[in-house]
Amino acid sequence: MLRRFTVRRSAAIATAAAAGLVTVGVVCATPALADDCGYTTAPFTITADLTSCAIDAGGTLVTLGGSSTITVQNSTISNASAVLFAGNVLGSGLSLSSVTGSVTQVAATDLATVALSSVAGPVTLSNAANDFGSVDLRTVGAGGTITLFDANVLTVDLTSAATGRTVVLNALGALTVRAANATLGAGTRFVELTGSTGSLTLDGATLAGSTLVGHYTATMAGAQLAGVDVSAATICGNGTPASLPTGYVLSGGCIVAGPTYVASPLGAPIDGGGVLNIAKAGSTLPFKFSVSANGSPVTTLSTATATSAALSCSSSAVTDVVESYSSAAGTLVNNGDGSYQYNYKTLKAWSGSCKTLALDLGSGLTVSAAFSFR
């Protein structure tokens, strides 16, 4: 068990400090009363400036500031149950580590550099007047949602933060996020609010379920971007992602909305639209269709994958007999101007059964029809 004690400066050190000759940094055990660190017994309320001070909170709440503004320089607070920025906190070099609860604020914070390590609770530092400079979250660990707002430019380092944690970043200036090899949780949002151009380092990152808003240059080699909402973002840069958001392609180094592909219904002699086609088992069926993208013919389709699935034969279905067949089994024929024919080879063993036959054309496109085989 730690003892309560008071750290006081000797008269000589106090005289030298008053003369500006030395800077006194105090490392304090808890629960302790430390005049030089400017806090009282647990729960700690820090109302004086901190310079090169390491505070072990011993599992209690730490309150920074209050009615007055304090300045923090190169100081660490660890083992707190929670941290509250109650007043304006200025300076640079604040590190919070091993915090079991939340990190929250009442007043704005102006800290050039902040580092969070092993903070289990939610972090909510969303005052509209905040000015952080840079925030290091590389070792923040798993836990609640992290929400940061910055009235100016903001740099956040999430490199290799494989925590699955949701991170919400909002900046009025350029937002720089270093998230190489990070694994971030669904609901993560990177948002630039005023049209500045930020920077994203996403190499090897996994961002499924995230939303990106704003303008960014990015490195994204191997990034898993499937399931990411980029509808309100402009992202250009280097590297090929391992996956892209649905409906988007990489063009000229930019993630852009891909073309909208449309496949026509199957043409004669095959009927779609719920009609049950009567066909000979073992025959080759001519699947005729066309493909367009944004209204223009697609002339480069080179493959189609044939599939079949069992279908219940309904006596009430509208039927139509297939009038003609093809002889070139299993081939895709490009007839030009976006028109194609696939020669679908059926099996004699399908006689007496009903099936749905389909072609997978890629890009989410399929064409299909129902058949009764005799």
Helices and strands as residue ranges (DSSP letters): E 6-7, H 11-18, E 27-28, E 33-34, E 44-46, E 50-51, E 54-64, E 70-85, E 89-99, E 103-105, E 109-111, E 113-119, E 123-125, E 133-139, E 146-150, E 154-157, E 162-165, E 167-171, E 175-178, E 183-184, E 189-192, E 197-201, E 211-219, E 229-238, E 248-251, E 254-257, E 261-263, E 276-279, E 284-293, E 296-297, E 305-311, E 319-321, E 332-336, E 339-345, G 348-350, E 354-362, E 365-373
